[in-house]
Amino acid sequence: MSGHAGAARAAPMSGHNRISTQALTSVARAAAAEALGVAPHDVRADWSDDDGLLALSVVAPITVPPLATVLRGAGRVAGFGGSIWDRAVAAKAEILERVTQLSGARLSRVDIRIGGASMKEGARVH
């Protein structure tokens, strides 16, 4: 009898699964927030169709060291992961990988627009 129950679990079930746009957006906002070092509620995520794949557009602030800190030692920028440009480029790959990993959705690209800066002491924790 236990063999029959195991076989029933292994057989594919009819029906379908769908992930809502709202759920995908929540995952994208969380992934972008983590990559950029900001809170998820500060991230805006929008989706578009890109020849059958999903294209993600993100608008978010990014954390930066206070300017006085940078003046005391330019090396502190490296502690945050580099320049804003370098971090945004790296965040694209992180976001694409994380959203794909968590949702199973196939993304064609991630576009990021930095919409502000948030001052933060110390290095970015990843």
C-alpha positions, 0 to 999 in steps of 0.5 A: 500500500505504501508503494501505491501512495508513493507512485501517486505522488510521483505522477504528474498532476493535471492542471496548471500553476501560475505566478501572479504579477503581484507575486513576481513584483514582490520577488523582484522588489526584494531582490533589487532591494537586497542587491542595492542595499535599500528597503523593498518598499523603496523599489519600484518594479515594472514588467514588460513583454520582450519577445515572449520573455519578461523584461524587468525595469527597476527604479530604486535609490542606492546606498552611498557613503556620506561625502565627508567619509569619502573625502577622508578616504576615497577607498571607502567607496570600494567598501560599498562595492565600487562606484554607483555605476559599477554597483548598478551593473553588478546588481542587474546580474544579481537581480536576474539570477535571484528572480529566476531562481526564486520564481522560475520565470525566464527574464530577458533583461533587467533595466535599472534606473537609480532614482536617489541616494541614501547615505549609510555609514560603513560598508555594504553588507551582502 
